[in-house]
């Protein structure tokens, strides 16, 4: 998938484009239905398939105080979008000026002049432009005048896996509630976060016998609820290793952190992980984080947790 940023020379392919538009946070199963429809329309029309997305969540500009935590950063979104088989992605920088752009101007500038769009596919509840005044009905009116077809897909139906409407908002709520099974089912893969391994207090190895990689996750990233998880630790070279993951506040110890700490005990690994860019995939939730009356009781529970993690991940596909 070729990635183009608005402001670079526009592709404007002679064969035209079937495009879909959105932020696509998580690139979940609902998003993939829209994308696959755009790909099919492109094939039927001999056109290229494209996605139009934004470099940041529009809410982070329009209402930053209530912007949602992100399921995927831009790098992750582009990786996931590339997996769908789209021909190219147009990334639109979203800033204060863009937030005041009329929906009609966005269509003219981005869809018509830059992409030579022939078909547009969006969810039936899609809104865009200043004050979200653009919708499917407006797209259809503009399409009739400017020469492109519009498909508004009703994505309200439940998935067989969850029985719940698939949306980025629903996934964030499931994660926050500790319902990892629902979140992962909607994503179609384990939820993944990224960060650099930093030095901790050294307690995991020296005191507890379970050295952990302390992964510093950037602010604004959607994390599951505090608890103990089974998952995968992915190294920069692509190797995927089983891990027991603690996400929480370390209630057994007096010095409470000022933020949720992500610590991964990588099973059967003996080496230095400090400073590397790690990916942590959450596969299953084992239990809540609890306070133990003694270090010995905590160590015993950690041993049980690791045994459960080993059993859960045996035979589990490690790809995300």
C-alpha positions in Angstrom: 0.0 0.0 0.0 1.4 3.4 -1.0 1.0 6.1 1.6 0.6 9.7 0.4 0.2 12.8 2.6 -2.2 15.5 1.5 0.1 18.4 0.4 2.4 16.0 -1.5 1.6 15.7 -5.2 -1.8 14.1 -5.4 -2.1 10.8 -7.1 -5.2 11.6 -9.2 -5.0 8.3 -11.1 -6.5 8.2 -14.6 -8.6 5.1 -13.8 -10.1 6.8 -10.8 -10.5 5.7 -7.2 -13.0 3.9 -5.0 -12.4 5.3 -1.5 -13.5 5.1 2.0 -13.0 7.8 4.6 -12.5 7.7 8.4 -10.1 7.7 11.3 -10.2 3.9 11.5 -9.0 3.6 15.0 -8.2 0.0 15.6 -8.9 -1.1 12.0 -11.5 -3.4 13.6 -13.9 -5.9 11.9 -16.4 -3.2 11.2 -13.8 -1.1 9.4 -12.8 -4.1 7.4 -16.3 -4.5 6.0 -16.2 -0.9 4.7 -12.7 -1.3 3.3 -13.5 -4.6 1.6 -16.6 -3.0 0.0 -14.4 -0.2 -1.4 -11.9 -2.8 -2.7 -14.7 -4.7 -4.5 -16.1 -1.6 -6.1 -12.7 -0.6 -7.3 -12.2 -4.0 -8.9 -15.6 -3.9 -10.5 -14.9 -0.4 -12.0 -11.3 -1.0 -12.9 -10.3 1.7 -10.4 -7.8 1.9 -7.6 -8.8 1.3 -4.0 -7.9 3.9 -1.4 -8.5 5.0 2.2 -8.6 8.6 3.4 -7.6 8.9 7.0 -6.2 11.6 9.4 -2.8 12.0 11.0 -4.5 12.5 14.4 -7.9 12.0 15.9 -10.1 15.0 15.0 -11.3 15.2 18.6 -7.7 15.9 19.8 -8.0 19.2 17.9 -11.7 20.0 18.3 -12.2 19.0 21.9 -8.9 17.8 23.3 -10.2 17.6 26.9 -12.4 14.7 25.9 -10.4 13.1 23.1 -10.6 9.3 23.3 -7.6 7.1 24.1 -6.3 5.5 20.9 -6.5 1.8 20.0 -3.8 2.4 17.4 -1.3 5.2 16.7 -0.7 6.3 13.1 2.0 3.8 12.5 -0.1 0.9 13.7 -3.1 2.1 11.7 -1.1 2.3 8.5 0.3 -1.2 9.1 -3.2 -2.6 9.7 -4.6 -0.8 6.7 -1.8 -2.1 4.5 -2.9 -5.7 5.5 -6.3 -5.1 3.9 -4.9 -5.0 0.3 -5.8 -1.3 -0.4 -3.8 0.3 -3.2 -3.0 3.4 -1.3 -3.7 5.6 1.7 -4.1 9.4 1.7 -3.2 10.8 5.1 -4.8 14.2 5.7 -3.1 16.4 8.4 -5.8 17.5 10.8 -5.3 20.9 12.4 -7.3 23.9 13.6 -7.7 25.2 10.0 -8.9 21.8 8.8 -11.4 21.6 11.6 -13.2 24.7 10.2 -13.3 23.4 6.7 -16.8 23.0 5.2 -17.8 19.4 4.3 -18.4 20.5 0.7 -14.8 22.0 0.4 -13.3 18.7 1.8 -15.1 16.7 -0.9 -13.9 19.0 -3.6 -10.3 19.3 -2.5 -9.7 15.8 -1.3 -12.1 13.4 -3.1 -12.5 15.1 -6.4 -9.4 17.2 -7.1 -6.8 14.9 -5.4 -8.3 11.5 -5.9 -10.6 11.7 -8.9 -13.0 9.6 -6.9 -15.5 7.4 -8.7 -17.1 5.7 -5.6 -17.2 6.5 -1.9 -18.0 3.9 0.8 -18.7 4.9 4.4 -20.7 3.8 7.4 -24.3 4.9 7.4 -23.6 7.1 10.5 -20.5 8.8 8.9 -20.1 12.5 9.6 -17.4 14.9 8.5 -16.5 18.6 8.0 -17.0 21.6 10.2 -19.3 20.8 13.1 -19.8 17.3 11.6 -22.4 18.8 9.2 -21.4 16.5 6.4 -23.2 13.1 6.2 -24.1 10.4 3.7 -27.0 12.4 2.4 -24.7 15.3 1.6 -22.2 13.0 0.0 -24.9 11.6 -2.3 -26.1 15.1 -3.3 -22.5 16.1 -4.1 -21.8 12.8 -5.8 -24.8 13.3 -8.2 -23.3 16.7 -9.2 -19.6 15.7 -9.3 -19.9 12.3 -10.8 -19.2 9.7 -8.0 -21.3 7.0 -6.4 -21.9 6.8 -2.7 -22.5 3.7 -0.6 -23.6 4.1 3.0 -23.3 0.8 4.9 -25.4 -0.1 7.8 -22.9 -1.5 10.3 -25.3 -1.8 13.2 -25.7 -5.6 13.0 -24.0 -7.7 15.7 -21.1 -10.0 15.0 -21.4 -13.7 15.6 -18.4 -13.6 17.9 -19.7 -10.9 20.3 -23.4 -10.3 19.7 -22.5 -6.6 20.1 -22.2 -3.6 17.8 -18.7 -3.3 16.6 -17.2 0.2 17.0 -14.0 1.8 18.2 -16.0 3.3 21.1 -17.4 -0.1 22.1 -13.9 -1.6 22.0 -12.5 1.1 24.2 -15.3 0.6 26.8 -14.7 -3.2 26.8 -11.0 -2.7 27.4 -11.7 -0.2 30.2 -14.1 -2.7 31.8 -11.5 -5.5 31.6 -13.6 -7.3 29.0 -10.6 -8.3 26.8 -12.4 -11.2 25.1 -15.0 -8.8 23.6 -12.4 -6.2 22.6 -10.2 -8.7 20.9 -13.2 -10.4 19.1 -14.2 -7.0 17.7 -10.6 -6.1 16.7 -10.1 -9.6 15.1 -6.8 -9.9 16.9 -5.2 -9.3 20.3 -5.1 -5.7 21.4 -1.5 -4.4 21.1 0.3 -1.5 22.7 3.9 -0.3 22.1 6.6 1.4 24.0 10.3 1.4 25.0 11.5 -0.9 27.7 12.8 1.3 30.6 14.6 0.5 33.8 12.4 -0.1 36.8 13.3 -0.5 40.4 14.8 -3.9 39.9 12.4 -5.5 42.3 11.0 -8.1 39.9 14.2 -10.0 39.4 16.1 -9.5 42.7 13.2 -9.7 45.1 10.5 -11.7 43.4 12.5 -13.9 41.0 10.5 -12.8 38.0 12.4 -10.1 36.1 10.1 -7.9 34.0 10.3 -5.6 31.0 8.8 -2.3 32.1 7.2 -1.0 28.9 6.7 2.8 28.8 3.4 3.3 26.9 2.8 6.8 25.6 0.0 8.8 27.1 -3.3 8.7 25.2 -3.1 5.0 24.4 -6.0 2.8 25.3 -5.0 0.3 27.9 -7.1 -2.6 29.4 -8.2 -2.4 33.0 -5.6 -3.0 35.6 -5.0 -6.7 36.1 -2.9 -9.8 35.2 -2.9 -11.0 31.6 -1.5 -13.6 29.3 0.0 -12.3 26.1 2.9 -11.9 23.7 6.0 -9.8 23.9 7.2 -8.9 20.4 10.9 -7.8 20.0 12.2 -5.4 17.3 13.5 -8.4 15.3 10.0 -9.8 15.0 10.4 -12.6 17.5 7.3 -13.3 19.5 7.7 -14.6 23.0 5.0 -15.7 25.6 4.6 -13.3 28.5 2.8 -12.9 31.8 1.7 -9.3 31.9 1.0 -7.1 34.9 -0.8 -3.9 34.3 -1.5 -1.9 37.4 -0.5 0.1 40.5 1.7 -2.4 42.5 -0.7 -2.4 45.5 1.5 -4.8 47.5 4.3 -2.3 47.8 4.2 1.1 49.6 5.5 3.2 46.7 2.5 3.5 44.4 3.2 4.7 40.9 1.5 7.8 39.5 0.3 5.9 36.4 -0.5 2.4 35.3 2.6 0.4 34.9 3.0 -2.3 32.2 5.4 -5.0 33.2 5.9 -8.2 31.1 7.6 -11.3 32.4 8.9 -13.0 29.3 8.8 -16.7 29.8 12.0 -18.8 29.3 14.0 -15.7 28.3 17.4 -14.7 29.7 18.7 -11.5 28.2 18.7 -7.7 28.2 15.6 -6.0 26.9 16.4 -2.5 28.1 16.0 0.3 25.6 14.3 -1.8 22.9 11.0 -0.9 21.2 8.6 -3.5 22.4 5.1 -4.6 21.3 2.8 -6.2 23.9 -0.2 -8.1 22.8 -3.0 -8.9 25.4 -4.5 -12.4 24.7 -6.4 -13.2 27.9 -7.2 -11.7 31.3 -6.3 -13.9 34.2 -7.5 -11.9 37.2 -7.8 -8.6 38.9 -4.7 -6.9 40.5 -4.8 -7.5 44.3 -2.8 -6.6 47.3 -1.0 -9.4 49.1 -0.2 -9.5 52.8 3.4 -10.7 52.1 6.0 -10.9 49.4 5.9 -14.7 49.8 2.2 -14.8 49.0 2.8 -12.6 45.9 5.6 -14.8 44.7 3.4 -17.9 45.1 0.6 -16.3 43.1 3.1 -15.2 40.4 4.2 -18.8 40.0 0.6 -19.8 39.6 -0.1 -17.0 37.1 2.9 -18.0 35.0 1.7 -21.6 34.9 -1.7 -20.5 33.7 -0.1 -18.2 31.0 2.0 -21.1 29.7 -1.0 -23.3 29.5 -3.2 -20.7 27.8 -0.6 -19.7 25.2 0.4 -23.3 24.2 -0.8 -23.7 20.6 -2.2 -20.1 20.5 -1.2 -18.3 17.3 1.3 -15.6 18.1 0.6 -13.3 15.2 -1.3 -10.1 15.9 
